[in-house]
Every structure is written in structure tokens, then in C-alpha cells.
């Protein structure tokens, strides 16, 4: 789009101010870490894979624990909440 005098309405970019860094390359001087490198992605992927396994173990154990205490599975829901709270409170 051009203005009335023949100049572009939005001047072209010059320099690197405001430019986005290319993934895998340093973002600026002294910045050598990739923000989405393997040190971040590995624990995220492992956690995503192990979460269904953990939920399956809890669901299976709730039935047995409910039978031992003489309560139904609905009354053992506190087990799930306490497990997740205990896991959140530990580093």
C-alpha cells in the first residue's frame, strides 16, 4: 500500500530490533540456550507419557482400598486428591 506521495505507507524494516530469533540459534549476544531445547522437552514428554500410567494405577488401587475399608469407590476419591497434592508439594 502506498501513500499519496508514492512512498510506502509502512516503511520496510531495517536492522534487527523487534526481529524474532530463529529457533535453535542464539537470540542475542551471550544467549546460547535454546528455550525449547531437550532440557525442557524431555521432562515434559516423559510426564505426558507417565500420567496415564499413574492414573491407571490409582484407579485400580482405589477399588481394592475401598473394599479394605468397607467403602465404595466414590468415597475413595480423596486418595486421588491427596496424591496429587502431595506430589505438588514436593520439589
FENCORZI-V301595 format. One record per residue. N is the residue number from 1. RES is the residue in one small letter. PHI is phi in radians with two decimals (* if undefined). Layout:
# FENCORZI-V301595
N_RES_PHI / N_RES_PHI
This chain:
# FENCORZI-V301595
1_x_* / 2_x_-2.00 / 3_x_-1.41 / 4_x_-1.30 / 5_x_-1.70 / 6_x_1.58 / 7_x_-1.53 / 8_x_-1.12 / 9_x_-1.15 / 10_x_-2.02 / 11_x_-1.16 / 12_x_-1.17 / 13_x_-1.25 / 14_x_-2.25 / 15_x_1.47 / 16_x_-2.05 / 17_x_-1.13 / 18_x_1.48 / 19_x_-1.33 / 20_x_-1.46 / 21_x_-1.26 / 22_x_-1.34 / 23_x_-1.00 / 24_x_1.59 / 25_x_-1.96 / 26_x_-1.03 / 27_x_-1.36 / 28_x_-2.93 / 29_x_-1.10 / 30_x_1.46 / 31_x_-1.72 / 32_x_-1.92 / 33_x_-1.58 / 34_x_-1.47 / 35_x_-1.14 / 36_x_-2.05 / 37_x_-1.39 / 38_x_-1.14 / 39_x_-1.20 / 40_x_-1.66 / 41_x_-1.27 / 42_x_-1.07 / 43_x_-1.11 / 44_x_-1.13 / 45_x_-1.20 / 46_x_-1.11 / 47_x_-1.10 / 48_x_-1.18 / 49_x_-1.32 / 50_x_-1.42 / 51_x_-1.07 / 52_x_-1.11 / 53_x_-1.12 / 54_x_-1.09 / 55_x_-1.11 / 56_x_-1.16 / 57_x_-1.13 / 58_x_-1.14 / 59_x_-1.11 / 60_x_-1.21 / 61_x_-1.23 / 62_x_-1.07 / 63_x_-1.14 / 64_x_-1.13 / 65_x_-1.14 / 66_x_-1.08 / 67_x_-1.14 / 68_x_-1.10 / 69_x_-1.60 / 70_x_1.30 / 71_x_-2.17 / 72_x_-1.40 / 73_x_-1.15 / 74_x_-1.17 / 75_x_-1.44 / 76_x_-1.72 / 77_x_-1.10 / 78_x_-1.10 / 79_x_-1.07 / 80_x_-1.13 / 81_x_-1.11 / 82_x_-1.20 / 83_x_-1.12 / 84_x_-1.18 / 85_x_-1.18 / 86_x_-1.15 / 87_x_-1.23 / 88_x_-1.25 / 89_x_-1.44 / 90_x_-1.70 / 91_x_-1.26
